[in-house]
């Protein structure tokens, strides 16, 4: 698990990656900034991932910036958790179109 990757939430929709790069560089070397964008509109989703060059710098950034204001919003800053595997959503394979038997189309009653 990468302990130097930060989740940064409650961002202003006006905040850009370069704003985060500049802001977080106060805590150390920023190796990457990934602002999450809506895939349909291209607008910010209000959160980002910032990767610092070390665990110590990441921890320092959490201490320095969690709850602090950037562009009028109090930031949520913490060590990012690994991405969780998600179950397939609607339309995912479940043994048949509606979960029934593929041969007969009947469902078991429980």
C-alpha positions in Angstrom: 0.0 0.0 0.0 1.3 3.4 -0.9 1.3 5.5 2.3 2.5 8.6 0.6 -0.7 9.0 -1.5 -3.3 11.4 -0.1 -7.0 11.7 -0.6 -8.0 15.4 -0.8 -11.7 16.1 -0.5 -14.2 19.0 -0.3 -12.4 20.9 -3.0 -13.8 23.9 -4.7 -15.0 23.0 -8.2 -12.7 25.9 -9.4 -9.5 24.2 -7.9 -7.1 22.9 -10.6 -4.3 20.4 -10.4 -1.6 23.2 -10.4 -3.3 24.9 -7.4 -3.0 21.6 -5.5 0.6 21.1 -6.6 1.5 24.6 -5.4 -0.4 24.3 -2.1 0.8 20.8 -1.1 4.4 21.6 -2.0 4.5 23.6 1.3 4.7 20.1 3.0 7.3 18.6 0.7 7.9 17.3 -2.8 4.6 16.6 -4.7 5.2 13.7 -7.2 1.8 13.7 -8.8 -1.7 15.3 -8.6 -4.7 13.6 -10.0 -7.9 15.7 -9.9 -11.0 13.5 -10.4 -13.2 14.8 -13.3 -16.7 13.8 -14.2 -16.4 11.7 -17.3 -19.5 13.3 -19.0 -19.1 17.0 -18.2 -15.3 17.2 -17.7 -15.9 19.2 -14.5 -14.2 18.6 -11.2 -15.9 16.0 -8.9 -14.5 17.9 -5.9 -11.7 15.5 -4.8 -8.2 14.6 -5.9 -5.3 12.3 -5.1 -2.0 13.9 -4.3 1.2 11.8 -4.0 4.0 13.1 -1.9 7.6 11.8 -2.3 7.7 10.2 1.2 5.5 8.9 4.0 6.9 11.6 6.3 5.9 14.4 3.8 2.4 12.8 3.4 1.9 12.7 7.1 3.1 16.3 7.4 0.6 17.4 4.7 -2.3 15.7 6.6 -1.3 17.6 9.7 -0.8 20.9 7.9 -3.9 20.9 5.6 -6.7 18.7 7.1 -9.5 21.1 8.0 -7.6 24.1 6.5 -9.3 26.3 3.9 -8.3 26.4 0.3 -10.3 28.6 -2.1 -13.1 29.0 0.5 -13.5 25.3 1.4 -12.3 23.4 4.4 -10.2 20.5 3.0 -10.5 16.8 4.0 -6.9 15.4 3.8 -6.0 11.9 4.8 -3.9 8.9 3.7 -5.6 7.3 0.7 -7.0 3.8 1.1 -6.4 1.3 -1.6 -9.1 1.1 -4.3 -11.6 -1.6 -3.3 -12.9 -4.2 -5.8 -16.5 -3.6 -6.5 -19.1 -6.1 -7.4 -20.6 -5.9 -10.9 -23.4 -3.4 -11.1 -26.6 -3.9 -13.1 -26.1 -6.0 -16.2 -23.2 -7.9 -14.5 -23.1 -11.6 -15.1 -25.3 -13.5 -12.7 -26.1 -16.7 -14.5 -28.8 -15.4 -16.8 -30.5 -12.2 -17.8 -32.6 -12.0 -14.6 -30.7 -14.5 -12.5 -32.9 -17.4 -13.5 -31.8 -20.8 -14.9 -30.2 -20.4 -18.3 -31.9 -23.4 -19.9 -35.5 -22.9 -18.7 -35.5 -19.2 -17.6 -37.2 -20.3 -14.3 -36.1 -19.0 -11.0 -35.7 -21.0 -7.8 -38.1 -20.1 -5.1 -36.5 -19.9 -1.6 
